[in-house]
Amino acid sequence: MKILHVVPSFGLGGMEKVICSIVDNLSDGYCHEILALDNNTGAGKWIRGSHVRFHEFQRPPGRLQFFRALYGVLRERTPGLLMTYNWGATDAIWLGTLAGVRKIIHSEHGFNMDEAQATLWKRNLVRAVVYRLASSVIVVSEALARLMHDQYHLKPERVAIIPNGVDTDVYCPEKGVGTRIRKELGLLASDLVIGFAGRLDPVKNFSFMLEVFEGCLKMDQRFRLVIIGEGPEEEGIRTLCRHKGLTSFIRLVGKQDDVLPYLRALDMFLLTSVREQMPMSLLEAMAVELPIVASAVGDIPGFIATGTEGFVFALRMGSESFSQALYELADEATRRRMGRAARQKVVASLSECRMLQRYRELIGVSA
């Protein structure tokens, strides 16, 4: 059977990692094709085999022209299963229905900054109608499942909760690699290295993150901050660092095709997002035994217990709470204890194997 994945973009991100896992591991008897509506296929390098076809798509400027072009692709490819992802690919659901696709599965992984505080009412109207055309809607968090029920009034049997999962055989601690990366970044063994990995989007709340880091430095000058990723906030971060006099304490290492070596160089992981659901970067950090300090958004409070795998705070509690938690992690014994607990949590309940089994069951692939 042919599976066509329609995504708003296929750049380097957490959702794209999930799609790559599906393509790599659910391939027997299935042909995968990927259509990125912005023609960005950067995450293709994460796919291990050559068993996937990418479609070049030049998005027309007008809405009507876009609908016609996308309908034409869906009609031509006639997939046995159409999988669509997030708001940006919602049009493929109703167009796929018009094109005669019989099985459509839509996945929601989260929202951009324009819906960080609340979803937009016009989009909600579209979602409430279009999601009913899908055979199933996959969500990665309990919070999204509640939204599907409360706001879009989807029946529970039409919504499948499949949390993101990480390959814990690959994402595991390795001290030697971390030591090498720290040397390359000019970091000392005695430094207390806080890290973030992900796209540098406004929803990640970097101004608050830098406030937290400032508080850490006031308590201990050994703290350093490593930011891994690229995005629209990069220049703003650099400007704010210069304004606050933090440039010498922070490393912006840019986009990395493989973040694993950099995660292994960290001592703790910090996430200050305004909105998240089930961030892959957090799971990867936990898998390499990093304790977590994160904002209480999405399902994060459900899989990180304060005092066990790290610390979780509401943003309204202020940057001081986050700074104090990171300072507590300056104690090596505390850091190691919470890091081991974080990995145990991922291995037990948030592994890639568990995630893929749920996709097999929903798609109808035999294990």
N, C-alpha and C positions, 0 to 999 in steps of 0.2 A: 504493500500500500504506500502511496505517496503522501507524505506529510509536508505541508507548506506552512512555514513559520513566517508570519507578517509582524514586523517590529517597527516602531518609530525610528529606531536607530540600532545599529549593532556595533557600538563602540565598546570600550573597555569598562564594563560595569558589572554589578552583582547579578542583575537579571540575565545579562548575556552569559555569565558563567553557568547559570542554571540551564539555559538553552543548550550550551555546549555540552553539558553533562548528559542531557537528554539525547542529543544527536550522537554522541560517542557511545552511549551505553544501551540505547534502544534502537539498534540498527538492523538486527536480523529480520529479513523480510520486509524492511521498511526503507524507503528512499526519502531522505530529508532534503528540502529546498528552503532557502532563506531569502526573503524579500525585505530589505531595509528601505523604508520610505524616504530616508535622507541619503541613501546610497553609501552610508558609512558602514563598512564591513570589517572594521579593525579587529573585532573579537574573533574573526575567522582563524587567526593564528593560534587560538586556544584549542581548536578542534584538532584532535590527534590524527584522524584519518583523512582520506580524500573522498569520502563517501557522501559529500554534501555539495549541492549546486547552489550558487549564489546568482540571483537575478539582478541585473543592472536596471535601475529605475530612475529615470529623470523626471522629477516631480514637476508637472506643469504649474504655471503661476496661478491660474484660476481654479476655484473650487469645482465647478462643473467639469472642467477639463481633467482635473485630478480624479474625480469620480469615474469618468470614462476610462482613463488610463488604468486605474486600479482594477476596475471591473474587467477590462480587457485581459489583464494578466490572470486574474482569477478564473475567468472563462476559459482561457487558453490552457492553463495548467491543470484544471479539473482535479484538484487533490482529493484523495479519499478522506483526509482529515485536514482541516484548516485550524491552525493554532494562532491566535492573535494575542497581543501583549500591550497592556496599559492603554491609557486614553488615546495616545497618538495613533493607535491601530484600530480604534473602534469602528471606523468606517468600513474596514474590511469585513466586519461581521455582517452588516446588512447587504453590502455589495456581494459578499460570498453567498448569502442566501439567494439573492437575485440570480447569481451565476449558476445556481443549482448544486452548490456544495451541501451535502447531506449532514455532515458532522462537523460542528464548529466548537472548539473549546477556547474560551477567552481566559486570560490570566491577568490578575491585578497584583502588581508588586509594590505599589506606592504612588506618591504624588510629588509633583514638582513644587517650586516655591510659590507659584501662583495659587496653589491650593494647600499651602502649608498650614494655615489656620483653619480653613474650612473649604469643603468642596464648593465649586461654583454652581449656582442653581441652574443655569442653562445646560451645563454639562450633565447635571444630575437628571434633567428631563430626558436627555438623549440616552444616558445610561439605563434609566428605568425602562425605556422602551427596547433598546437594542440588545441589552443583556438577555432578554427573554427569547431572542432568536438563537442564542447559543445553546448547544446541548448541555454544557456545563460551564460554570465559572469557577476557576481556581483562584484562591486567595492564599497569601503566604502567612497570614496572621489572623488571630482571633478577632483583633480589632477590625480588620477588613471584613471578616465574616459578619460581624454585628452590623456593619454599615450596609452590607448587601441585604440583610434582613430588614433593618429598621428604616433605611432610606429608600431602597429600591424595591423592597417588598418581594424579594426572591424567596421561593420556598427552600427550606434547608436542604432538601434532596438535590437541588440544582447547584448547590455551592459545595465545593470540595476544598477543605483546608489542607494545604501541603506546605509545611514550613520549609524554608531553604535548608540545604544540607551541605556539608563540606567533607571532602575526602580526607579523613583523618590519618590515612597512611601516608599521604603526601604532606599535609599540613600537620607537622609535628615539630617539637623543639630540636634544635641542632646548634649547640653552642659555638662550634668552630666557625660556621658560616656567619653567625652574628658578630663574632669577634672581628672577622675580616671586614665586614661592612662598616662596623664602627670605626675601624682604622681609616677606611676610605673616606668617611665623612668627617674625620678629624675629631672623633669623640673618644674620650678616655674611658678606661674600664671603670673608673670611679664615678663617672657621670650617671645621673638618674634620667634615663631617656624615656620621655613620653612620646607616643606616636599616634598618628592618624593616617588612614589610607582610604582613598575614595575620590570621587569626582569633586572638584572644588566649586561646588554650587552654593548659592545663597542659603538654601535650606539647611546646610551644615552649620551655619551660625558661627562663622570664624571670628567675628569681633568678640563674641562671648568667650570663645576658646582662648583667645589671646589675653583676655581679662583673667581667666583661670590661670593661665601660665604665668602671668605677672605675679599673681598671688603666691604661686609656688616659689618663684625666685626670691620673693621677700622672706620666705621661710628657710630656703636652702639654695645657695648659688650653684649647686651642682646640677640643678635641673636643666635639661635640654629638651627641645621639641623638634620632632622630625615629622614633616608633612609630605605624604606620598600621594601624588596625583596631579592632574591638571584640570583646568576649567576656568570659567569666567571670573572667579573670585581671586585668581592668582595675583594679579597686579594690585588689587585692593589689599590683599594680605601683606605683600611686600611694602606697600606704602604705609600701612598701619604699623608694621614692624619698625620701619625707620622712624616714624613719629614717636613711638614708645621707647625707642632705643633698645630694641630686642633683637636686632639683626644678627649679632654675634652668637646669640643663644639658640637660634632657630635654623634648621636646615630644610629648605624646600627642594626636594629631590626630583620633582616633576613626575611625569607619567612613567611607570615601569611595567613592562610586559609581564614580569614576574615579581610580585610584591613579597613573596615568601622570604627571600633572604633578608629583606628589610624588616619584616615583622620579627624575624629571629634576632635582630639587633636591638630590639626595644626591651624596655623593662616593664612598661605598662601601656595601656591603650585608652585613648580619650575620645569620646564622641559627644558633641554638644548640640546635636541636630534639633531643629524646631519640630520636625516630623520625620518619623521612620516607621517601618513595619517590622521586617525581619532582616536587618542589614547583613549581607554576606561578609562584609569586612570585619564585623564584630565576631562572627562565627570563626572566621579564619584566625583572628587574633586569639580567641579562646583556645583554639586547637593547638596553637604553638605555646600554650601555657602562659598567656599574658593575662594578668588581672585587669578588669575593666572598670572604668569610671564613665558613666553615661547618663544622658538625660532620660527621664522616665516617659518615653513616647512609644507608641505602637505596642508591640509585644515584648519589648526589652525588659520591663519589670517582671515578666513571667518566666524568663529564662536566666536572669541574673539576680540572685538574691543578695541584697546588701549584707556585707559581712562574710559572705561565703565565696562567691566568684568575683566579687568586686563591690562597687557602690553605685547605686542608682538614685538620682535626685530629680525632682521637678525643677525646671528652669527658674521658676519663681523664687526658689530658695536662694538664688544668687550665686555668683561665682565663688564666694568664700567657701561654700559647702564642697564644691568640686575641688578647690585648691587644697582644703584640709584633708580630703580623702586621698588625694595624690601624695600628700605629705606623709600620711600614714603608710603608704606603700613604699616609702623610702626605706622602711625596715625590711631587710632582705627576707627574714623568716616569714613575715606577713605576706610579702609579695609571692614567695614560692608556694606558700600554703594556698593562697587564693588562685594562683595560676594553675596549680594541679587540679584544683576543684573545677576550674573553668574548662579545662580539657576533658575531665571526666564527664561533665555535663554534655558536651558536644558529642563525645564518643557514645554515650548512652542514649541520647534522644535526638540529636540534630546532625546525624551523619548523612553523607551522600547516599549510602545504601538504602536507608529508610526513605529518603526523599524519592529515589528512583523507583522503589517498589510501589509507592503510591501512584506515581505517574504510570507505571505499567498497568496497574489495576484500572485506572481511569481510561487510559487509551485503549486497553484491551490487548496488551502485549504479554505473552507468556514469559515467565521468569526464565 
